[in-house]
Structure formats: C-alpha cells, structure tokens
C-alpha cells in the first residue's frame, strides 16, 4: 500500500471515529462484560451441530478485534479474533437496535467491538453469533495489513510486535509456548526442593561470566554500576549461606554483537545444587528438558528446520578435546592426537594448518575451545553434552582431580548451538583468587571479556562453599528449538533493534 492510499485510509478512519462520536457513542468505553473469549466459544462449540445449537439456544457475550467485514444485501458479517481463534458474527438491520446498525456501518478492519447473541450455524456450516447487540470498544486508526497478505516483513514484525500479534496467529502461539516452557521448568525445580530467588540486576562488579557488560552510574552514591551479565556469583553466595537448592529465571545483559542466536538482553535459568557435580546435572537436565518438550509440544520430538530433534534421554556425550581432535583429523585426512591440543605451540600449529586464526596471546586451552567451536558446533543438532573443558576458559569451574588442565564442565548443544553451560563449582578460595588474578592479566593485555576480581565473592568462599553443581540454560535458545524458530528475535517479544 502506498503512502497516499494509507493516508486516505487514515483520514477515513478518523472521520468514522468522529461520526461515531456524533451518534453519541462512547469512543473509548471503560469496560465490556464478556462472558467468554472467542477461543472459549470455538473450543466449546466448534464441533456442535446446527441442530444442537438451535435446540440449546446458546447465548454469549464476546469481544474481539475485527479481522473481516462483509456485506451481502441484508446479510452483514464480521470476523472477530482474540488473537488465537476467530468467530463469525452475523448482523441484520432488523435484529439489532438502530444505533447498533449505524455503528456497524462505521466500523473498520481492525476495530474492537463486543457483541451479544445466540450461536448458530450458517448455510455454509460456519459457527456464528447471531447478534442482538453491538458495542463499540476502540477504533483502529492505522490500517492493519490486509488479511490475505498478513504481516510478512520481518523487521516490521520485530519493531511492531503488537501488529505482528494482531494479524499473525503463529506469532502468538510461539509466545504461548514460551510461557508453557518457563512454567514447566519452574515447576520441575520447585517440586525438587529448589527455592526461587531474585538477585541484583545492577552490580558493582560484572561477574559470573566472560562477557562485556553495559555500564551505568548511580548518582547518589557516585559509583559506576554494571547491568548483570550473570547472577552466578550471587546465587553461589546463597549456597554458602546454606540454601542447598536455589534457582533464578533471570534477565541478563551483555554488550556484544547481535545475531540469530544473540540478543543483548536475554533470559537465563541458573540453578545451583549442593552436594552434586556436573554429571548429576546432566541427568537432571535430560529430565527437565524432556518435561519442557512435553509441555511445549505434547511429546519428546521437536521439528527444527530440516531436522526432528529428540529430547528422549540419554543425550549424546562428547569430550571437548576428543571431539576437536577428531574433527581436525577428519578435516586434514589424518589422525590427530588429543595431546596436540594440550601444548600451546602444537595447538597453534594445528590451527594454522586448519586455517583457523587464533589470538597470539591465547593459550592451548583457548585454542582447543576455538577449534571445537569452529569445527564441531554446527554439527551438534541432536542434544549433546560436550564435557571436560580446558581450565583456561573456565575460571569458575572445578578442576578434575587427575587433570589440572581440565575442569568438570559441560555445555549442552541442540540445533547446532549452545543451550546450556554447567560445571562442578570451584570452591577453593585460594584457587579462585589465582584464577581471578589470571583473568586480570588477560584483561590487562586487552581482553575486555576477562573476569574482574571479586574480593567479596572470594571472602564468601572462605566461609565454605560445599561441593556444588551449577548450571545456566538459555531460555530463548531453548524456545527457538521448541518452536522451530530460526532467529532469537522470533522468540523475544521486543528484541533490540537499531533505531530507524
């Protein structure tokens, strides 16, 4: 639709609104006493026959947005939507008060109305309300996309989610599924004795992850603050305090790039379980995600792109260094020993042969992790636990007893990207301080994502953190998989967009 035609429509819609006011119609009434939603009526009577409806004389008061207006002689029809279902309304001039019919003639596609009447089926067997009254509720002053085209422009869908939800039922279903997934996860943890808490979103130290934070300033205290990149260090303080099972479904903020898998503001589940380790978390995660899939889809399988992903346990398990060495060997056509990835020089030489550029300051652990991400991630479509990460890239994880260069950590991959990150928590305060100091050295060499020193967290560890397993699950990415959505923006109601 060109701008001139749209302007003509806006003028006409505003004129219709003024005409309604001239009739004495309340243009913006305070309420409407509906006794059912469109969805309720369709669910309850969608399979009822015309004879059954006629015998029962079912009456209803229902409201919704107009997504269709048709006139055939004396027969006039509206299509009402509540964003989920649609219901036809039949109006005859001799069946409604005169004012109601005058209102009908001034309605536009997208307006909100309420109707009262009895349910019946038309000659074409369409479930319909035979209206005895019509109440105007709100005028749509800007034209909606035509019903047969829908809203297909992706950027407009993200920028104007209200418009997307108004005309695209599939979008509404995505966010209803998201709500069911979060409710399922919350209930799963609560029934297992986990306590839900809230921790600070503004923090004096950006900790708990390796990421670049958003910064702000508190005027009264005259101190810099950071939007949290993770709630981890606060949740573990609670574990020190004796809360053995704790979780938070939280918003995190990272001042980094935007992609189909990254939004600067995103939702995470983080939970901590005293006396458990990362292998216990694998078992718990399998059960949790199976329940989430059941809540979202009614079963364990989720179509995702060209694949069907199964959430039935057990999930596949891969060692990071072994997976990276095997992928490198397949790429080069020769066997690559895992020990190659434990030496900085040999790991860098392997990366060079594979054409993978690495930071000159990166150690063997960083290079091994980078090779894994480059060579393996995209192929991990079915749920896969990738475990035993290099200590160098895991400053908060506990080292393996027999291998100090490796920590008890896993990442869960689904659909070719990371969905969860978990580890046996480092609870030795001296080792934690050493790790923070190593991160400070990386920060001094220019790594903006290196972890800052958190003296109070080290102090908390000195009071004693019991053996603990901790995990973070990306809710947005999990919902992407469970709703077959190709972009994280499809599952976030209001994703961050560049200003026009």
Buried (B, 14 or more C-beta within 10 A) or exposed (E): EEEEEEEEBEEEBEEBBEBBEEEEBEEEEEEBEBEBBBBBBBEEBEEBEBEEBBEEEBEBBBBBBBBBBEEEEEEBBBBBBBBBBBBBBBBEEEBBEEBBBBBBEBBBBBBBBBBBBBBBBBEEEEBBBBBBBBBBBBBBBEBBBEEEEBBEEEEEBBBBBEBBBBBBBEBBEBBBBBEBBBEBBBEBBEEBEBBEBEBEBEBBBBBBBBBBBBEEEEEEEEEEBBBBBBBBBBBBBBBBEEBBBBBBBBBBBBBBEBEEBBBBBBBBBBBBBBEBBBBBBBEBBBEBBBBBBBBBBEEBEBEBEEBEBBBEBEBEEBBBBBBBBBBBBEBEEEEBEBEBBBBBEBBBEBBEEBEBEBBEEBBBBBBBBBBBBBBBBEEBBBBBBBBBBBBBBBBBBBBBEEEEBBBBBBBBBBBBBBBBBBBBBBBEBEBBBEBBEBBBEBBEEEBEBBBBBBEEBBEBBEEEBEEBBBBBBBBBBBBBBBBBBEBBBBBBBEBEEEEE
